Amino acid sequence: MTFEQPNNDETYSETIDKVLQAYNGEIYGIAFFEYFITHYPHPSNTQFWQKLIDIEMLTANILHKWLVSANVEFEINPESMQLKGQLEAKKWINLPWSELIETLLPWIAPYEHLYCEWEDSAQKDRQIFTVIAEHETALYHSWQREQRGENGIELLDAFINRYAKF
């Protein structure tokens, strides 16, 4: 993925803040889903958890590359976000599958909406905001499929296949 060259205006500072926020969210998500794959009492969901980890890791790597290309100094894999993800997962680890989905969907929805707004309003660096938005939409829609008793992995795979070479 080739990124636009950084500029030094205030809008670019907002862009960096948003990408950092998304990057930290990916680190949180990796820790959250890793906790579930290790501790969730329903092993039939292991493949889904792994795909969720894969999409979070891929997106974190893309955002990491963008931040490096923009010469941004930032904490790589911040421990505070890992701990936050694990602590949140611990709260929900014993929920039955259907109740877990009912808890996660309203939790993910505002992020999906926000990231799509970021993409829609981006005047520069739109490509990175497209990655962020499509990532969150894939997560959200995969959970919606799981809620309907369908397999959500296909949507995660589509994102992974689209961005794996970036």
Residue pairs with C-beta under 8 A, 6 or more apart in sequence:
1 62
1 65
1 66
1 127
1 131
1 166
3 65
3 66
3 69
3 70
3 125
3 127
3 128
4 124
4 125
4 127
6 12
6 69
6 70
6 71
7 124
11 123
11 124
12 124
12 125
15 122
15 124
15 125
15 128
16 67
16 70
16 72
18 118
18 129
18 132
19 63
19 66
19 67
19 70
19 72
19 125
19 128
19 132
20 67
20 72
20 74
22 59
22 63
22 115
22 132
23 60
23 63
23 64
23 67
23 74
24 78
24 81
25 81
25 111
26 56
26 57
26 59
26 60
26 63
27 60
27 77
27 78
27 81
27 82
27 85
28 81
28 82
28 84
28 85
28 88
29 52
29 56
29 85
30 53
30 56
30 57
30 60
30 82
30 85
31 81
31 82
31 83
31 84
31 85
31 86
31 89
32 85
32 86
32 88
32 89
33 49
33 52
33 53
33 56
33 89
34 53
35 85
35 86
35 89
35 90
35 93
36 45
36 49
36 89
36 93
37 46
37 49
37 50
37 53
39 89
39 93
40 49
40 93
41 93
41 94
42 97
45 97
47 153
48 142
48 146
48 151
48 152
48 153
51 142
51 153
51 156
51 157
51 160
52 139
52 142
52 156
54 156
54 160
55 135
55 138
55 139
55 156
55 159
55 160
58 159
58 160
58 163
58 164
59 131
59 132
59 135
59 163
62 128
62 131
62 163
62 166
63 128
63 131
63 132
64 76
65 166
66 128
67 74
92 100
92 103
92 104
95 103
98 147
101 143
101 146
101 147
102 147
104 143
105 140
105 143
105 144
105 147
108 136
108 139
108 140
108 143
109 140
111 136
112 133
112 136
112 137
112 139
112 140
115 129
115 132
115 133
115 135
115 136
115 137
116 133
116 136
116 137
118 129
118 132
118 133
119 126
119 129
119 130
119 132
119 133
122 129
131 163
131 166
134 159
134 162
135 159
138 155
138 156
138 158
138 159
139 156
141 152
141 155
142 152
142 153
142 155
142 156
143 152
144 152
145 151
145 152
145 154
145 155
146 152
